[in-house]
Amino acid sequence: MSTAAIGAGLTIVGAGIGMGLIWMGGIMAIGRQPEMQGKLQTLMLVGTAFVDGMALIAIAICLMKG
């Protein structure tokens, strides 16, 4: 198994954990303050986009190096 495949796999696992934590925190916050739902959902989507973007960059680097 190549190191690129291991790096890409770890990247996906890390991104999944990061997105899960973002959404878990957002849903818990919405449960505490339902009136902030719109703002919190926007922040959750922006955070998810950043995590996803970093994961794509990391996968591209893994594939270029491997």
Distance bins in CASP14 RR format, pairs under 12 A and 6 or more apart:
PFRMAT RR
TARGET T0000
AUTHOR 0000-0000-0000
RMODE 2
METHOD distances of the structure
MODEL  1
1 7 0 0 0 0 0 1 0 0 0 0 0
1 8 0 0 0 0 0 1 0 0 0 0 0
1 9 0 0 0 0 0 1 0 0 0 0 0
1 66 0 0 0 0 0 1 0 0 0 0 0
2 8 0 0 0 0 1 0 0 0 0 0 0
2 9 0 0 0 0 0 1 0 0 0 0 0
2 62 0 0 0 0 1 0 0 0 0 0 0
2 63 0 0 0 0 1 0 0 0 0 0 0
2 65 0 0 0 0 1 0 0 0 0 0 0
2 66 1 0 1 0 0 0 0 0 0 0 0
3 9 0 0 0 0 0 1 0 0 0 0 0
3 10 0 0 0 0 0 1 0 0 0 0 0
3 61 0 0 0 0 0 1 0 0 0 0 0
3 62 1 0 0 1 0 0 0 0 0 0 0
3 63 0 0 0 0 0 1 0 0 0 0 0
3 65 1 0 0 1 0 0 0 0 0 0 0
3 66 1 0 0 1 0 0 0 0 0 0 0
4 10 0 0 0 0 0 1 0 0 0 0 0
4 11 0 0 0 0 0 1 0 0 0 0 0
4 58 0 0 0 0 0 1 0 0 0 0 0
4 59 0 0 0 0 1 0 0 0 0 0 0
4 60 0 0 0 0 0 1 0 0 0 0 0
4 61 0 0 0 0 1 0 0 0 0 0 0
4 62 1 0 1 0 0 0 0 0 0 0 0
4 63 1 0 1 0 0 0 0 0 0 0 0
4 64 0 0 0 0 1 0 0 0 0 0 0
4 65 1 0 0 1 0 0 0 0 0 0 0
4 66 1 1 0 0 0 0 0 0 0 0 0
5 11 0 0 0 0 0 1 0 0 0 0 0
5 12 0 0 0 0 0 1 0 0 0 0 0
5 59 0 0 0 0 0 1 0 0 0 0 0
5 62 0 0 0 0 1 0 0 0 0 0 0
5 63 0 0 0 0 1 0 0 0 0 0 0
5 65 0 0 0 0 0 1 0 0 0 0 0
5 66 0 0 0 0 1 0 0 0 0 0 0
6 12 0 0 0 0 0 1 0 0 0 0 0
6 13 0 0 0 0 0 1 0 0 0 0 0
6 59 0 0 0 0 0 1 0 0 0 0 0
6 62 0 0 0 0 1 0 0 0 0 0 0
6 65 0 0 0 0 0 1 0 0 0 0 0
6 66 0 0 0 0 0 1 0 0 0 0 0
7 13 0 0 0 0 1 0 0 0 0 0 0
7 14 0 0 0 0 0 1 0 0 0 0 0
7 15 0 0 0 0 0 1 0 0 0 0 0
7 55 0 0 0 0 0 1 0 0 0 0 0
7 58 1 0 0 1 0 0 0 0 0 0 0
7 59 0 0 0 0 1 0 0 0 0 0 0
7 60 0 0 0 0 0 1 0 0 0 0 0
7 61 0 0 0 0 1 0 0 0 0 0 0
7 62 1 0 1 0 0 0 0 0 0 0 0
7 63 0 0 0 0 1 0 0 0 0 0 0
7 64 0 0 0 0 0 1 0 0 0 0 0
7 65 0 0 0 0 1 0 0 0 0 0 0
7 66 0 0 0 0 1 0 0 0 0 0 0
8 14 0 0 0 0 0 1 0 0 0 0 0
8 15 0 0 0 0 0 1 0 0 0 0 0
8 55 0 0 0 0 1 0 0 0 0 0 0
8 56 0 0 0 0 0 1 0 0 0 0 0
8 57 0 0 0 0 0 1 0 0 0 0 0
8 58 1 0 0 1 0 0 0 0 0 0 0
8 59 1 0 1 0 0 0 0 0 0 0 0
8 60 0 0 0 0 1 0 0 0 0 0 0
8 61 0 0 0 0 1 0 0 0 0 0 0
8 62 1 0 1 0 0 0 0 0 0 0 0
8 63 1 0 0 1 0 0 0 0 0 0 0
8 64 0 0 0 0 0 1 0 0 0 0 0
8 65 0 0 0 0 0 1 0 0 0 0 0
8 66 0 0 0 0 1 0 0 0 0 0 0
9 15 0 0 0 0 1 0 0 0 0 0 0
9 16 0 0 0 0 0 1 0 0 0 0 0
9 55 0 0 0 0 1 0 0 0 0 0 0
9 58 0 0 0 0 1 0 0 0 0 0 0
9 59 0 0 0 0 1 0 0 0 0 0 0
9 62 0 0 0 0 1 0 0 0 0 0 0
9 63 0 0 0 0 0 1 0 0 0 0 0
10 16 0 0 0 0 0 1 0 0 0 0 0
10 17 0 0 0 0 0 1 0 0 0 0 0
10 55 0 0 0 0 0 1 0 0 0 0 0
10 58 0 0 0 0 1 0 0 0 0 0 0
10 59 0 0 0 0 0 1 0 0 0 0 0
10 62 0 0 0 0 1 0 0 0 0 0 0
11 17 0 0 0 0 0 1 0 0 0 0 0
11 18 0 0 0 0 0 1 0 0 0 0 0
11 51 0 0 0 0 0 1 0 0 0 0 0
11 52 0 0 0 0 0 1 0 0 0 0 0
11 53 0 0 0 0 0 1 0 0 0 0 0
11 54 0 0 0 0 1 0 0 0 0 0 0
11 55 1 0 1 0 0 0 0 0 0 0 0
11 56 0 0 0 0 1 0 0 0 0 0 0
11 57 0 0 0 0 1 0 0 0 0 0 0
11 58 1 0 1 0 0 0 0 0 0 0 0
11 59 1 0 1 0 0 0 0 0 0 0 0
11 60 0 0 0 0 1 0 0 0 0 0 0
11 61 0 0 0 0 1 0 0 0 0 0 0
11 62 1 0 0 1 0 0 0 0 0 0 0
11 63 0 0 0 0 0 1 0 0 0 0 0
12 18 0 0 0 0 0 1 0 0 0 0 0
12 19 0 0 0 0 0 1 0 0 0 0 0
12 51 0 0 0 0 0 1 0 0 0 0 0
12 52 0 0 0 0 0 1 0 0 0 0 0
12 54 0 0 0 0 0 1 0 0 0 0 0
12 55 1 0 0 1 0 0 0 0 0 0 0
12 56 0 0 0 0 0 1 0 0 0 0 0
12 58 0 0 0 0 1 0 0 0 0 0 0
12 59 1 0 0 1 0 0 0 0 0 0 0
12 62 0 0 0 0 0 1 0 0 0 0 0
13 19 0 0 0 0 0 1 0 0 0 0 0
13 20 0 0 0 0 0 1 0 0 0 0 0
13 55 0 0 0 0 1 0 0 0 0 0 0
13 58 0 0 0 0 0 1 0 0 0 0 0
13 59 0 0 0 0 0 1 0 0 0 0 0
14 20 0 0 0 0 1 0 0 0 0 0 0
14 21 0 0 0 0 1 0 0 0 0 0 0
14 22 0 0 0 0 0 1 0 0 0 0 0
14 51 0 0 0 0 1 0 0 0 0 0 0
14 52 0 0 0 0 0 1 0 0 0 0 0
14 54 0 0 0 0 1 0 0 0 0 0 0
14 55 1 0 0 1 0 0 0 0 0 0 0
14 58 0 0 0 0 1 0 0 0 0 0 0
14 59 0 0 0 0 0 1 0 0 0 0 0
15 21 0 0 0 0 0 1 0 0 0 0 0
15 22 0 0 0 0 0 1 0 0 0 0 0
15 47 0 0 0 0 0 1 0 0 0 0 0
15 48 0 0 0 0 1 0 0 0 0 0 0
15 49 0 0 0 0 0 1 0 0 0 0 0
15 50 0 0 0 0 0 1 0 0 0 0 0
15 51 1 0 1 0 0 0 0 0 0 0 0
15 52 1 0 0 1 0 0 0 0 0 0 0
15 53 0 0 0 0 1 0 0 0 0 0 0
15 54 1 0 0 1 0 0 0 0 0 0 0
15 55 1 1 0 0 0 0 0 0 0 0 0
15 56 0 0 0 0 1 0 0 0 0 0 0
15 57 0 0 0 0 0 1 0 0 0 0 0
15 58 0 0 0 0 1 0 0 0 0 0 0
15 59 0 0 0 0 1 0 0 0 0 0 0
16 22 0 0 0 0 1 0 0 0 0 0 0
16 23 0 0 0 0 1 0 0 0 0 0 0
16 24 0 0 0 0 0 1 0 0 0 0 0
16 48 0 0 0 0 1 0 0 0 0 0 0
16 51 1 0 0 1 0 0 0 0 0 0 0
16 52 0 0 0 0 1 0 0 0 0 0 0
16 54 0 0 0 0 0 1 0 0 0 0 0
16 55 0 0 0 0 1 0 0 0 0 0 0
17 23 0 0 0 0 0 1 0 0 0 0 0
17 24 0 0 0 0 0 1 0 0 0 0 0
17 51 0 0 0 0 1 0 0 0 0 0 0
17 55 0 0 0 0 0 1 0 0 0 0 0
18 24 0 0 0 0 1 0 0 0 0 0 0
18 25 0 0 0 0 0 1 0 0 0 0 0
18 44 0 0 0 0 0 1 0 0 0 0 0
18 47 0 0 0 0 1 0 0 0 0 0 0
18 48 0 0 0 0 1 0 0 0 0 0 0
18 50 0 0 0 0 0 1 0 0 0 0 0
18 51 1 0 1 0 0 0 0 0 0 0 0
18 52 0 0 0 0 1 0 0 0 0 0 0
18 54 0 0 0 0 1 0 0 0 0 0 0
18 55 0 0 0 0 1 0 0 0 0 0 0
19 25 0 0 0 0 0 1 0 0 0 0 0
19 26 0 0 0 0 0 1 0 0 0 0 0
19 44 0 0 0 0 1 0 0 0 0 0 0
19 45 0 0 0 0 0 1 0 0 0 0 0
19 47 0 0 0 0 1 0 0 0 0 0 0
19 48 1 0 1 0 0 0 0 0 0 0 0
19 49 0 0 0 0 0 1 0 0 0 0 0
19 50 0 0 0 0 0 1 0 0 0 0 0
19 51 1 0 1 0 0 0 0 0 0 0 0
19 52 1 0 0 1 0 0 0 0 0 0 0
19 53 0 0 0 0 0 1 0 0 0 0 0
19 54 0 0 0 0 0 1 0 0 0 0 0
19 55 0 0 0 0 1 0 0 0 0 0 0
20 26 0 0 0 0 1 0 0 0 0 0 0
20 27 0 0 0 0 1 0 0 0 0 0 0
20 28 0 0 0 0 0 1 0 0 0 0 0
20 44 0 0 0 0 1 0 0 0 0 0 0
20 47 0 0 0 0 0 1 0 0 0 0 0
20 48 0 0 0 0 1 0 0 0 0 0 0
20 51 0 0 0 0 1 0 0 0 0 0 0
20 52 0 0 0 0 0 1 0 0 0 0 0
21 27 0 0 0 0 0 1 0 0 0 0 0
21 28 0 0 0 0 0 1 0 0 0 0 0
21 44 0 0 0 0 0 1 0 0 0 0 0
21 47 0 0 0 0 0 1 0 0 0 0 0
21 48 0 0 0 0 0 1 0 0 0 0 0
21 51 0 0 0 0 1 0 0 0 0 0 0
22 28 0 0 0 0 0 1 0 0 0 0 0
22 29 0 0 0 0 0 1 0 0 0 0 0
22 40 0 0 0 0 0 1 0 0 0 0 0
22 41 0 0 0 0 0 1 0 0 0 0 0
22 43 0 0 0 0 1 0 0 0 0 0 0
22 44 1 0 1 0 0 0 0 0 0 0 0
22 45 0 0 0 0 1 0 0 0 0 0 0
22 46 0 0 0 0 1 0 0 0 0 0 0
22 47 1 0 1 0 0 0 0 0 0 0 0
22 48 1 0 1 0 0 0 0 0 0 0 0
22 49 0 0 0 0 0 1 0 0 0 0 0
22 50 0 0 0 0 1 0 0 0 0 0 0
22 51 1 0 0 1 0 0 0 0 0 0 0
22 52 0 0 0 0 0 1 0 0 0 0 0
23 29 0 0 0 0 0 1 0 0 0 0 0
23 30 0 0 0 0 0 1 0 0 0 0 0
23 40 0 0 0 0 0 1 0 0 0 0 0
23 41 0 0 0 0 1 0 0 0 0 0 0
23 43 0 0 0 0 0 1 0 0 0 0 0
23 44 1 0 0 1 0 0 0 0 0 0 0
23 45 0 0 0 0 1 0 0 0 0 0 0
23 47 0 0 0 0 1 0 0 0 0 0 0
23 48 1 0 0 1 0 0 0 0 0 0 0
23 51 0 0 0 0 0 1 0 0 0 0 0
24 30 0 0 0 0 0 1 0 0 0 0 0
24 31 0 0 0 0 0 1 0 0 0 0 0
24 44 0 0 0 0 1 0 0 0 0 0 0
25 31 0 0 0 0 1 0 0 0 0 0 0
25 32 0 0 0 0 0 1 0 0 0 0 0
25 40 0 0 0 0 1 0 0 0 0 0 0
25 41 0 0 0 0 0 1 0 0 0 0 0
25 43 0 0 0 0 0 1 0 0 0 0 0
25 44 0 0 0 0 1 0 0 0 0 0 0
25 47 0 0 0 0 0 1 0 0 0 0 0
25 48 0 0 0 0 0 1 0 0 0 0 0
26 32 0 0 0 0 1 0 0 0 0 0 0
26 33 0 0 0 0 0 1 0 0 0 0 0
26 34 0 0 0 0 0 1 0 0 0 0 0
26 36 0 0 0 0 1 0 0 0 0 0 0
26 37 0 0 0 0 1 0 0 0 0 0 0
26 38 0 0 0 0 0 1 0 0 0 0 0
26 39 0 0 0 0 0 1 0 0 0 0 0
26 40 1 0 1 0 0 0 0 0 0 0 0
26 41 0 0 0 0 1 0 0 0 0 0 0
26 42 0 0 0 0 0 1 0 0 0 0 0
26 43 1 0 0 1 0 0 0 0 0 0 0
26 44 1 0 1 0 0 0 0 0 0 0 0
26 45 0 0 0 0 0 1 0 0 0 0 0
26 47 0 0 0 0 0 1 0 0 0 0 0
26 48 0 0 0 0 0 1 0 0 0 0 0
27 33 0 0 0 0 0 1 0 0 0 0 0
27 34 0 0 0 0 0 1 0 0 0 0 0
27 37 0 0 0 0 0 1 0 0 0 0 0
27 40 0 0 0 0 1 0 0 0 0 0 0
27 41 0 0 0 0 1 0 0 0 0 0 0
27 44 0 0 0 0 1 0 0 0 0 0 0
28 34 0 0 0 0 0 1 0 0 0 0 0
28 36 0 0 0 0 0 1 0 0 0 0 0
28 40 0 0 0 0 1 0 0 0 0 0 0
28 44 0 0 0 0 0 1 0 0 0 0 0
29 35 0 0 0 0 0 1 0 0 0 0 0
29 36 1 0 0 1 0 0 0 0 0 0 0
29 37 0 0 0 0 1 0 0 0 0 0 0
29 38 0 0 0 0 0 1 0 0 0 0 0
29 39 0 0 0 0 1 0 0 0 0 0 0
29 40 1 0 1 0 0 0 0 0 0 0 0
29 41 0 0 0 0 0 1 0 0 0 0 0
29 43 0 0 0 0 1 0 0 0 0 0 0
29 44 0 0 0 0 1 0 0 0 0 0 0
30 36 1 0 0 1 0 0 0 0 0 0 0
30 37 1 0 1 0 0 0 0 0 0 0 0
30 38 0 0 0 0 1 0 0 0 0 0 0
30 39 0 0 0 0 1 0 0 0 0 0 0
30 40 1 0 1 0 0 0 0 0 0 0 0
30 41 1 0 0 1 0 0 0 0 0 0 0
30 42 0 0 0 0 0 1 0 0 0 0 0
30 43 0 0 0 0 0 1 0 0 0 0 0
30 44 0 0 0 0 1 0 0 0 0 0 0
31 37 0 0 0 0 1 0 0 0 0 0 0
31 40 0 0 0 0 1 0 0 0 0 0 0
32 40 0 0 0 0 1 0 0 0 0 0 0
33 39 0 0 0 0 1 0 0 0 0 0 0
33 40 1 0 0 1 0 0 0 0 0 0 0
34 40 0 0 0 0 1 0 0 0 0 0 0
34 41 0 0 0 0 0 1 0 0 0 0 0
36 42 0 0 0 0 0 1 0 0 0 0 0
36 43 0 0 0 0 1 0 0 0 0 0 0
36 44 0 0 0 0 0 1 0 0 0 0 0
37 43 0 0 0 0 0 1 0 0 0 0 0
37 44 0 0 0 0 0 1 0 0 0 0 0
38 44 0 0 0 0 1 0 0 0 0 0 0
38 45 0 0 0 0 0 1 0 0 0 0 0
39 45 0 0 0 0 0 1 0 0 0 0 0
39 46 0 0 0 0 0 1 0 0 0 0 0
40 46 0 0 0 0 0 1 0 0 0 0 0
40 47 0 0 0 0 0 1 0 0 0 0 0
41 47 0 0 0 0 0 1 0 0 0 0 0
41 48 0 0 0 0 0 1 0 0 0 0 0
42 48 0 0 0 0 0 1 0 0 0 0 0
42 49 0 0 0 0 0 1 0 0 0 0 0
43 49 0 0 0 0 0 1 0 0 0 0 0
43 50 0 0 0 0 0 1 0 0 0 0 0
44 50 0 0 0 0 0 1 0 0 0 0 0
44 51 0 0 0 0 0 1 0 0 0 0 0
45 51 0 0 0 0 0 1 0 0 0 0 0
45 52 0 0 0 0 0 1 0 0 0 0 0
46 52 0 0 0 0 0 1 0 0 0 0 0
46 53 0 0 0 0 0 1 0 0 0 0 0
47 53 0 0 0 0 1 0 0 0 0 0 0
47 54 0 0 0 0 0 1 0 0 0 0 0
47 55 0 0 0 0 0 1 0 0 0 0 0
48 54 0 0 0 0 0 1 0 0 0 0 0
48 55 0 0 0 0 0 1 0 0 0 0 0
49 55 0 0 0 0 0 1 0 0 0 0 0
49 56 0 0 0 0 0 1 0 0 0 0 0
50 56 0 0 0 0 0 1 0 0 0 0 0
50 57 0 0 0 0 0 1 0 0 0 0 0
51 57 0 0 0 0 0 1 0 0 0 0 0
51 58 0 0 0 0 0 1 0 0 0 0 0
52 58 0 0 0 0 0 1 0 0 0 0 0
52 59 0 0 0 0 0 1 0 0 0 0 0
53 59 0 0 0 0 1 0 0 0 0 0 0
53 60 0 0 0 0 1 0 0 0 0 0 0
54 60 0 0 0 0 0 1 0 0 0 0 0
54 61 0 0 0 0 0 1 0 0 0 0 0
55 61 0 0 0 0 0 1 0 0 0 0 0
55 62 0 0 0 0 0 1 0 0 0 0 0
56 62 0 0 0 0 0 1 0 0 0 0 0
56 63 0 0 0 0 0 1 0 0 0 0 0
57 63 0 0 0 0 0 1 0 0 0 0 0
57 64 0 0 0 0 0 1 0 0 0 0 0
58 64 0 0 0 0 0 1 0 0 0 0 0
58 65 0 0 0 0 0 1 0 0 0 0 0
59 65 0 0 0 0 0 1 0 0 0 0 0
59 66 0 0 0 0 0 1 0 0 0 0 0
60 66 0 0 0 0 0 1 0 0 0 0 0
END
